Amino acid sequence: MSYKLIKKYPNRRLYDTEASKYITLGDLKIMITEGLTIKVVDSNTDEDITRNVLMQIILEADSGGEPIFNTAMLQQIIRFYGGSLQGMFARYLEDSLTFFAQQQAQIRDTLGSDPLSVMTKMAEQNMKMWGEFQNSFFNPGKSGSDKKED
């Protein structure tokens, strides 16, 4: 996967190695919003600290206005850490966000068509996705096609 390399220096400054200039967390947010994939490494150790920097961006964005992650949601997420469902929950969130982004792209592409049919189709896809998730959760070793009809 191709990515833009950013180095983080001890003085907490971020350096865009491609553009040869210092940038801010706000600049990183814009890059990500525009679809770029970034990788942030510690300038001294070359340790990948991308996740930590992404969390900083989320915290900064969440502190102003109406947050995406309200208190109840954060408490629910914390409850999954360390539990047996942590991996499944992470996969579910990732798949859900990917699916949501695909739906948003579909809506943008079909704005000229009938909005009711677009929403109906999305609701059907959501129900199918939720059903598949429940099936994999309650029958971890079986796919939907492996199950016997009653």
C-alpha positions in Angstrom: 0.0 0.0 0.0 1.3 3.4 -0.9 1.3 6.1 1.8 2.6 9.5 2.6 5.4 9.3 5.2 5.3 11.8 8.1 8.0 12.0 10.8 7.2 13.2 14.3 10.1 14.9 16.0 10.7 15.1 19.8 9.5 18.7 19.8 6.1 17.3 18.8 6.4 18.7 15.3 5.2 16.7 12.3 7.3 16.7 9.1 6.0 15.8 5.6 9.0 14.0 4.0 7.5 14.3 0.5 6.8 18.1 0.6 9.8 18.8 2.9 7.9 20.9 5.3 6.5 20.9 8.8 2.7 20.4 9.0 0.0 20.4 11.7 -2.5 17.8 12.9 -5.1 19.9 10.9 -3.0 19.4 7.7 -3.0 15.7 8.4 -6.7 15.7 8.9 -7.2 17.4 5.5 -4.9 14.9 3.8 -6.8 12.0 5.2 -10.1 13.6 4.3 -8.9 13.9 0.8 -8.2 10.1 0.7 -4.5 10.0 1.3 -3.1 7.1 3.4 -0.5 8.3 5.9 2.2 6.6 8.0 3.7 8.5 10.9 7.0 7.4 12.4 9.0 8.6 15.4 12.0 10.4 14.0 14.4 8.9 16.6 13.2 5.3 16.7 11.3 4.8 13.3 8.5 3.3 15.4 5.2 3.5 13.6 3.0 5.9 15.7 0.3 6.4 13.1 -2.5 5.1 15.3 -1.5 7.4 18.2 -1.5 10.4 15.9 -4.8 9.4 14.4 -6.3 9.2 17.9 -5.0 12.7 18.5 -6.8 14.0 15.4 -10.0 12.3 16.5 -9.7 13.7 20.0 -9.1 17.2 18.7 -12.0 17.0 16.2 -14.3 15.5 18.9 -13.6 18.3 21.4 -15.3 21.0 19.2 -19.0 20.8 18.3 -21.1 17.7 18.6 -18.8 14.7 19.0 -19.2 11.5 17.0 -18.1 9.5 20.1 -20.5 10.4 22.9 -19.9 9.2 26.5 -22.2 6.2 26.2 -20.6 5.0 23.0 -17.1 5.4 24.4 -18.1 3.3 27.5 -19.4 0.6 25.2 -16.2 0.5 23.2 -14.1 0.3 26.4 -16.2 -2.7 27.6 -15.0 -4.6 24.5 -11.3 -4.1 25.3 -9.6 -7.2 26.6 -12.8 -9.3 26.1 -13.2 -12.3 23.9 -15.1 -10.3 21.3 -12.5 -7.5 20.9 -11.3 -8.8 17.5 -14.8 -9.4 16.2 -15.9 -6.0 17.4 -13.0 -4.2 15.7 -13.7 -6.1 12.4 -17.4 -5.2 12.7 -16.6 -1.5 13.2 -14.1 -1.5 10.3 -16.6 -3.3 8.0 -19.4 -1.0 9.0 -17.4 2.1 8.3 -16.3 0.7 4.9 -19.9 -0.1 4.0 -21.1 3.3 5.2 -18.5 5.0 3.0 -19.6 2.9 0.0 -23.2 3.9 0.7 -22.2 7.6 0.9 -20.4 7.3 -2.5 -23.5 5.5 -3.9 -25.7 8.4 -2.7 -23.4 11.0 -4.3 -23.4 9.0 -7.6 -27.2 8.7 -7.7 -28.4 12.1 -6.5 -30.2 12.6 -9.8 -32.2 9.3 -9.4 -35.2 8.5 -7.2 -34.1 9.1 -3.6 -36.7 6.8 -2.2 -35.4 3.8 -4.2 -31.8 4.6 -3.2 -32.8 4.7 0.5 -34.8 1.4 0.1 -31.9 -0.3 -1.5 -29.6 0.9 1.2 -31.9 -0.3 3.9 -32.0 -3.8 2.2 -28.2 -3.9 2.1 -28.0 -2.8 5.8 -30.4 -5.6 6.8 -28.4 -8.1 4.8 -25.2 -7.0 6.3 -26.6 -7.1 9.9 -28.0 -10.6 9.2 -24.6 -11.8 8.0 -22.9 -10.3 11.1 -25.4 -12.0 13.4 -25.0 -15.3 11.5 -21.2 -15.2 11.9 -21.5 -14.2 15.5 -24.0 -17.0 16.5 -22.6 -19.6 14.1 -18.9 -18.8 13.9 -17.9 -21.9 12.0 -20.7 -21.7 9.4 -21.5 -19.4 6.5 -25.0 -18.6 5.5 -24.9 -21.2 2.7 -23.8 -24.0 5.1 -26.9 -23.7 7.2 -29.7 -26.2 6.7 -33.2 -24.8 5.9 -35.8 -25.6 8.6 
